[in-house]
Amino acid sequence: MTQRFLFFLLFGLTLSFFATAQTAIFNASPSAQPGSAISLQGHFGATAKAYLAKGTSTSSVTLPILVQSANQATVQIPANLGLDLYQVWITDNGQNSPKVFVNQAWGMHFDSPEVAPEGTLRIFGRNLQLSTASPKVRFVASNGTSLDATVQSGDAYSLTVKAPSGLQPGSVYSVWVTNGLGGSVGETKMSKTITAIKAGTDYFKLNVGWAPKLDFYTNV
């Protein structure tokens, strides 16, 4: 009898939790062009509404819903909006979900864990360069000092940058990237850090961050 009571108690608490859980988007398409469709998955009902704010705008538009069921919706970006960072959220039963960001720069990893001052470094990820906006990369030291890198070339999936001249060998830096869309909302911090090494000659023309460490040619 006691076990049955506990079972129904836990079952009731579980139902209560899901009934009152915060409206949320767990997964969204990371990139979208004007007029294209994006998929939203999360915790919301089959009659929820989707909204979008372009860039840093505080005004929003209702997104047309193409396909919808509980916890999933396929919505369309209006064709006349223009390419930008899109802030998207769901409203369901009077609750707004936290916003998700479509076309936000997302740096995933580097081609080297180390780089010398003014050395070459490649960053790989998503949405790193879009449209005619100018991507930016900066290195931030543990004390908060921010140093701008020089973006030399790139596309949506990679950037080639020249590291700042002021890097201190032995110091570890966090790296922030933006594709130039969405103002401060569009800038994100990479999960990986990078370590500065002593400057030197890229004798073998490898164009990688750790190339100056190959200095054994000086022994000849």
N, C-alpha and C positions, 0 to 999 in steps of 0.2 A: 504493500500500500504506500509506504514511504517512498519507494523508488518511483512508483507511478506518479505520485504527487510532484516529486522533483523533476521528472521528465516533462510534465505539462507546464511546470513553472518555468523551466529553461526554454521550452518551446515558445511560451507566451512572451518571455523577455526578448527572444530572438526576433519574433514578429514585430514587437514594439520597436526594437532597434531599427529594423529596416523600414518601418513605417515612418519613423521620424528622422531617418538619416538625411544628412545635408545633400541637397541637389548638387551634383558634381559631374564634371566631364573628366573621365579617366584617360581617354585616348582621343586624339584628333589628328587629322591629316596635317603634316608639318608644313606643306607648301601648297600654294594655290594661285592660279591666275584668275583675273576677272572673268566671270562667266562660267568658271569651272565648279565642279561639285566637291564637297569635302565630307568626310565621314566623322561623326561624333559618337562616342560610346561612353557610357557612364551610368550614373544613378539618376534617372528621371522617368516620368511617365510617358505614355503613348500620345498625350495631348500637349506636351511641353512645347514652348516656343523658343526659337533661336534668334539671337541678336548679334549685330556686328558694329564695331566702331573702327573707323579707318585711321591708321596712324595714331596720332596723339589726340584726335578729336574726342570731345565729350558727348557728341550727339551720336545716336545709333540708328540703324535701320533693321527692320525685321527681315530675316532671311527666308526665302521660299523653301519649303520643305518638300523634297522629292519623294523620299521614302522614310517611313517612321514606324517604330514599334517601341515598346517599353525598353528603355536603356540604350536605344540606338536611333540615330537620325542621319539621313543624308540630306544635306542642305546645299543651296547654290549661292555662290558669291555673285552679287549683281554685276552685270557686264559693264556698267557705266561707272564703276567705282574707281578704276585705275589701280595699277599695281602698287601695293604698299604693305606694311605690316597690318594684319587684321586682328583685332581683339574680339574674341567670340565667347559668348556665354549662353547658358540655358536658363529660362525662367519656368518654374513648375510649381503650381500651388502656392504662389506668392513668394517663393524662394528663388533667389538668383544664385547660380553656381559661380565659383571663382572663375575668372577669365582664363582662357587659354590663348596662345599667341601663334598665329599662322604666319609664315614667312619670316619668323624670327631667326637670326643667325645662331647657329649651333656648332661650335667648335668641338670636335671629338678627340683628336690626337695630333701629335706632331710627327715629323719624319725623323726627329732626333730628340732625346731627352735633355740635350745640352746645346748651348749656343754661345758663341763668343760675341763681344760687342761688335756691332756692324756685320755680324755673320749672317749667312743665309739660312732661313728656316721656312719649312712648308707646314701649313696647317690644313688639316682635312676635316670635313664636316658636311653640314647641310646649310643651304641658304646663305652662303658666305658672301656671294656677290649677286645682286639682283638688279635688273633694269639698269638705269644710268646712275644710280646712287653710288656713292664712294664708300667702300668698306674701310674700316679703321681697326687697328689692333694696338693695344697698349699693354705694357708690362707693369705690374704693380708689386712693389717690394713689401716685405712684412711690416715695415713702418708706415706704409701707406703712400710712399713716393710713387708717382705714376710717370712712366716714360713711354712716349709714342714710338711705335715702330713705323717703318715706311713700307707700305704695300706696293710691291713692284708689279705683280700680275695676279690674275686669278679668275675663277669662275664660281658657279654655285657650290662646287664640291671641294675646292682647294684654293688656298692663297699662298703666294710666295712673298715673304716679307724680309726686309733688312732689319735686323735687331737694333735696338737703340744703342747709341755709342756710350751711354752712361751706365751700362750694366756693370755690376761689381762681381768679379770672379768669386765663385764659392757661394754666392747668394742664390736663394730660390725665389722665383717670381710666379705669381698667378698671372694668367693671361686673359684679357677681356677682348671680345670681338663684337663688331656690329657691321651689318651690311649697309648702314647709312639710312635705313628706314626705321620709323617709329621713335625717333629721339632716344631718350634715356631708356625707354621701355624696350627698345630693340637691342640693347647691349646685354650680352650674357657672359658669365664667367665660365671658363673651361674647367672641367673636373680635374684635369691633369695640370701639374706645374712643370716649370722648366728651370734648369740650373745654369747659371752663367759660368763660363770657363774663361781662361786667359786668352786674350787675343793673340793671333798668330797668322801665319801664311797658309792659305789653302794650296799647298804645293802641288797636289795631284788634281786640282780643279774638280773636286767632288761636289762642291756646292751643297754641303750638308753642315749642320751646326757643329758637329764634333771634328770637322776636318783639321783645325789647327792643332789637335792633339797628336796628329801623325807627323811628328817633327824629327823622326829618326834620320831623315835625309841630311840633317846637319852634322851627323856623325861621320859622314864621308870625308 
